[in-house]
Amino acid sequence: MSTTEEDYSANYTARDNLYTYIRRSADKYKRRLYFTDTGLARLTSIEGYLAALSETGHQLAGPMAEDFYRNLDRVVQDHDVEFVVRGMGTDKERTVKVPSRKCLIGDDGTKHGFSLLWLFPVDPEVYDDRIKHHREGIRREDEEFEKAHPSCKKCGHQEYRWSETSHELTVKDLKIFERVDPHAQYSEEITEFRFVNGMQVRIYYRVGMNGGMIYHGPGAGQTFTTNIGNQFWGIHT
């Protein structure tokens, strides 16, 4: 079996990634692929396996490494989408570009496999419409509460009932993912930020579809198939 130039390059990528910080392995996919903690652990496990094949001179080392990185690139292709936005308090418009899709990668519990969650951008106008709707709903609830409990008005209504903000309601409504881990304040941001007419504009991403990057190569158990053209992983939706 011949080893191509791409095979050599992929082999060195897998081996080199073992001699640096684990996070660096995922940095080349920034703003496209986002790894959960378990997804990053699975990535490191796969790269360790590929590096071991390479260092022992296994004939599948090059083809498997090349196919692995090729499929990671396929998960999210480089492509931007445009939105027309305007800064707060002005009618001046500007076109901004953001990635047309992103993907959150986790561990799916299978050998060399990933779970995939594709995320798609939310049109800023859709977000604005929903948050205005929820602001109006909260305003009506506040008025009704104050009428029913006039003595609480001075104390502040929020102290007397549990209330989500209009943004939190919109996030839940549109199934928005702001961070890799929604419950961790300093988790990696998925939201895109742009400055328009001196104001910060956010382009949020919402849940699109689920899938997996499944290993079909030797030792894959029930997912093992006869592969044509050195295809060891497949992307499934």
SULRA-V37408 format. One record per residue. N is the residue number from 0. SS is DSSP state (helix for helix, strand for strand, loop for the rest). PSI is psi in degrees with one decimal (* if undefined). Layout:
n ss psi
N SS PSI
N SS PSI
//
This chain:
n ss psi
0 loop 125.4
1 loop 152.0
2 loop 122.8
3 loop 169.6
4 helix -37.1
5 helix -37.9
6 helix -45.1
7 helix -44.8
8 helix -44.5
9 helix -37.7
10 helix -46.9
11 helix -34.9
12 helix -48.7
13 helix -42.3
14 helix -42.4
15 helix -34.5
16 helix -17.2
17 helix -11.8
18 helix 29.6
19 loop -175.6
20 loop 140.8
21 loop -38.6
22 loop -29.7
23 helix -29.1
24 helix -32.1
25 helix -11.4
26 helix -28.4
27 loop -16.7
28 loop 15.3
29 loop 141.4
30 loop 6.3
31 loop -55.5
32 strand 135.6
33 strand 126.8
34 strand 128.8
35 loop 172.2
36 helix -42.5
37 helix -31.4
38 helix -40.1
39 helix -37.0
40 helix -40.4
41 helix -40.0
42 helix -46.0
43 helix -37.9
44 helix -44.2
45 helix -43.8
46 helix -34.7
47 helix -39.3
48 helix -44.6
49 helix -39.1
50 helix -38.8
51 helix -41.2
52 helix -43.0
53 helix -45.7
54 helix -20.9
55 loop 1.7
56 loop 23.4
57 loop 139.9
58 loop -20.2
59 loop -5.2
60 helix -52.4
61 helix -54.0
62 helix -38.0
63 helix -42.5
64 helix -42.5
65 helix -41.8
66 helix -36.1
67 helix -51.0
68 helix -31.3
69 helix -41.0
70 helix -35.7
71 helix -40.7
72 helix -32.7
73 helix -27.0
74 helix -44.0
75 loop 106.9
76 loop 151.7
77 loop 109.4
78 loop 134.3
79 strand 155.2
80 strand 149.9
81 strand 143.2
82 strand 143.9
83 strand 122.0
84 strand 164.4
85 strand 147.4
86 loop 160.2
87 loop 134.2
88 loop 16.3
89 loop 153.6
90 loop 0.7
91 loop 124.9
92 strand 155.8
93 strand 143.2
94 strand 128.4
95 strand 149.7
96 strand 137.9
97 strand 159.8
98 strand 136.6
99 loop -18.8
100 loop 155.4
101 strand 169.8
102 strand 132.2
103 strand 121.4
104 strand 128.1
105 strand -176.7
106 strand 127.7
107 loop 4.3
108 loop 7.7
109 loop 165.0
110 loop 121.1
111 loop 26.7
112 loop 152.4
113 strand 148.7
114 strand 145.1
115 strand 135.4
116 strand 106.4
117 strand 138.9
118 strand 139.0
119 strand 147.0
120 strand 146.0
121 loop 126.0
122 loop 127.2
123 helix -32.7
124 helix -36.5
125 helix -44.9
126 helix -45.9
127 helix -41.1
128 helix -42.9
129 helix -39.3
130 helix -32.5
131 helix -40.5
132 helix -46.0
133 helix -33.4
134 helix -42.0
135 helix -39.4
136 helix -41.9
137 helix -39.6
138 helix -43.0
139 helix -41.5
140 helix -40.4
141 helix -44.6
142 helix -42.6
143 helix -39.3
144 helix -42.7
145 helix -32.5
146 helix -40.5
147 helix -27.0
148 loop 68.9
149 helix -28.8
150 helix -15.4
151 helix -8.8
152 loop -43.9
153 loop -28.3
154 loop -21.7
155 loop 115.6
156 helix -34.0
157 helix -24.8
158 helix -15.6
159 loop -7.5
160 loop 150.9
161 loop 126.8
162 loop 127.7
163 loop 150.2
164 loop 165.0
165 helix -35.0
166 helix -44.4
167 helix -38.8
168 helix -37.5
169 helix -40.6
170 helix -44.6
171 helix -40.9
172 helix -45.8
173 helix 0.6
174 loop 48.6
175 strand 138.7
176 strand 108.6
177 loop -32.1
178 strand 163.7
179 loop -45.5
180 loop 104.1
181 loop -19.7
182 loop -1.5
183 loop 119.7
184 loop -36.1
185 loop 21.6
186 loop 157.9
187 loop 132.4
188 strand 134.3
189 loop -30.7
190 loop 140.3
191 strand 137.1
192 strand 133.8
193 strand 151.3
194 strand 122.5
195 strand 120.1
196 loop 41.9
197 loop 2.3
198 strand 145.4
199 strand 128.1
200 strand 136.9
201 strand 134.5
202 strand 112.1
203 loop 161.9
204 strand 139.1
205 strand 163.0
206 strand 131.4
207 strand -69.7
208 strand 160.4
209 strand 158.0
210 strand -165.0
211 strand 151.7
212 strand 99.7
213 strand 136.3
214 strand 129.9
215 loop 9.1
216 loop -168.4
217 loop 135.8
218 loop 11.2
219 loop -2.7
220 helix -129.5
221 helix -20.4
222 helix 2.0
223 loop 133.2
224 loop 163.5
225 loop 120.0
226 loop 141.6
227 loop 130.4
228 loop 34.6
229 loop 43.2
230 loop 103.6
231 loop -20.6
232 strand 152.5
233 strand 146.5
234 strand 124.4
235 strand 141.6
236 loop *
//
